[in-house]
């Protein structure tokens, strides 16, 4: 049996892939929908030049939350499929906190919700229900004994 291979095994380096994944992350759709409101859109249009951003930060696509080098590349992007897909996604209403609570069952639509009733009172209620069942069964078997 030969030696185990130790070279060319870089696939397990997870921190590097996480670093690049978080670096490429764009804004979520609900954040972009906030940017599309008129007051926020005006603020984004009046940006100052930033030497760290592509094109000094002057050519920005609000819908895709992306900076471009020049005006021509921005126009090409707006004609493209990715931009049109993003616009279609942004036409849907934003995912709100109320929707998240409904999905988790925290609303009144699902009855009492997540609040637990008092254990002692629920035990007393079950005992009363059992007693009532026993009385009704006794009535069905002997209707004359309960009339006295």
C-alpha positions in Angstrom: 0.0 0.0 0.0 1.4 3.4 -1.0 1.4 6.7 0.8 -1.8 8.8 1.2 -2.1 11.8 -1.1 -1.6 15.2 0.6 -1.3 17.6 -2.3 -4.1 19.2 -4.4 -6.7 18.9 -1.6 -7.8 22.6 -1.2 -11.5 21.9 -1.5 -11.9 21.7 2.3 -10.8 25.3 3.0 -14.2 26.6 4.0 -13.2 30.0 5.3 -11.9 31.2 1.9 -15.1 30.3 0.1 -17.2 32.0 2.9 -15.1 35.1 2.5 -15.8 35.4 -1.2 -19.5 34.5 -0.7 -20.0 37.3 1.7 -18.0 39.8 -0.4 -20.3 39.2 -3.4 -23.5 39.5 -1.4 -26.0 42.0 -2.7 -28.8 43.7 -1.0 -32.0 41.8 -0.3 -35.2 42.6 -2.3 -36.9 44.3 0.6 -33.9 46.6 1.1 -33.9 47.5 -2.6 -37.6 48.2 -2.4 -36.9 50.7 0.3 -34.3 52.3 -2.0 -36.8 52.6 -4.8 -39.1 54.9 -2.8 -38.8 58.5 -4.1 -37.1 60.1 -1.1 -34.4 57.3 -1.0 -34.0 57.2 -4.8 -33.3 61.0 -4.8 -30.6 60.5 -2.0 -29.0 57.7 -4.1 -29.0 59.9 -7.2 -27.2 62.8 -5.4 -24.1 60.8 -4.3 -20.7 62.2 -4.0 -17.7 60.7 -5.9 -16.2 57.8 -4.1 -12.7 56.7 -5.4 -13.2 53.2 -3.9 -16.3 52.4 -6.0 -16.3 51.5 -9.8 -16.8 54.6 -11.9 -16.4 56.8 -8.8 -19.8 55.6 -7.7 -21.6 57.8 -10.3 -23.1 55.0 -12.4 -25.4 53.1 -10.1 -28.3 50.7 -10.9 -30.7 51.0 -8.0 -32.8 48.0 -8.9 -29.7 45.6 -8.9 -27.8 47.5 -6.2 -24.7 47.6 -8.4 -22.1 50.1 -9.5 -20.8 50.4 -13.1 -17.6 51.8 -14.6 -19.3 54.1 -17.1 -22.6 55.2 -18.5 -22.4 52.8 -21.5 -22.0 49.7 -19.3 -24.9 50.9 -17.2 -27.1 51.2 -20.3 -26.0 47.8 -21.6 -26.9 46.3 -18.2 -30.3 47.9 -18.2 -31.0 46.2 -21.6 -29.9 42.8 -20.2 -31.8 39.8 -18.9 -30.5 40.0 -15.3 -31.8 43.6 -14.9 -35.2 42.7 -16.3 -35.5 39.6 -14.1 -34.7 41.8 -11.0 -37.3 44.3 -12.0 -39.9 41.5 -12.3 -38.9 40.3 -8.8 -39.2 43.8 -7.4 -42.8 44.2 -8.7 -43.9 41.6 -6.1 -44.6 43.1 -2.6 -41.9 42.9 0.0 -41.7 40.1 2.6 -42.9 41.8 5.8 -42.6 40.9 9.4 -46.4 40.2 9.6 -46.0 37.5 6.9 -43.1 35.9 8.8 -45.3 35.8 11.9 -48.2 34.3 10.0 -45.9 31.6 8.6 -44.6 30.9 12.2 -48.2 30.6 13.5 -48.0 33.7 15.8 -51.2 35.3 14.6 -54.8 35.0 15.7 -55.7 33.1 12.5 -54.3 29.9 14.1 -56.3 30.0 17.3 -54.5 31.0 20.5 -51.1 31.1 19.0 -48.0 30.0 20.9 -49.1 31.1 24.4 -49.5 28.0 26.6 -52.5 27.9 28.9 -52.1 27.3 32.6 -51.5 23.6 33.2 -53.6 23.4 36.4 -56.6 25.0 34.7 -56.3 22.7 31.7 -56.2 19.6 34.0 -59.3 20.8 35.8 -61.1 21.3 32.5 -60.2 17.8 31.3 -61.4 16.4 34.6 -64.8 18.2 34.2 -65.1 16.9 30.6 -64.4 13.3 31.7 -67.0 13.6 34.5 -69.5 14.9 32.1 -68.8 12.0 29.7 -69.2 9.5 32.5 -72.5 11.0 33.5 -73.8 10.9 29.9 -72.7 7.2 29.5 -74.4 6.3 32.8 -77.6 8.1 31.5 -77.5 6.0 28.3 -77.1 2.8 30.2 -79.6 3.4 33.1 -82.0 6.3 32.3 -84.1 5.6 35.5 -81.3 5.8 38.1 -80.6 9.5 37.4 -84.2 10.6 37.6 -84.6 10.0 41.4 
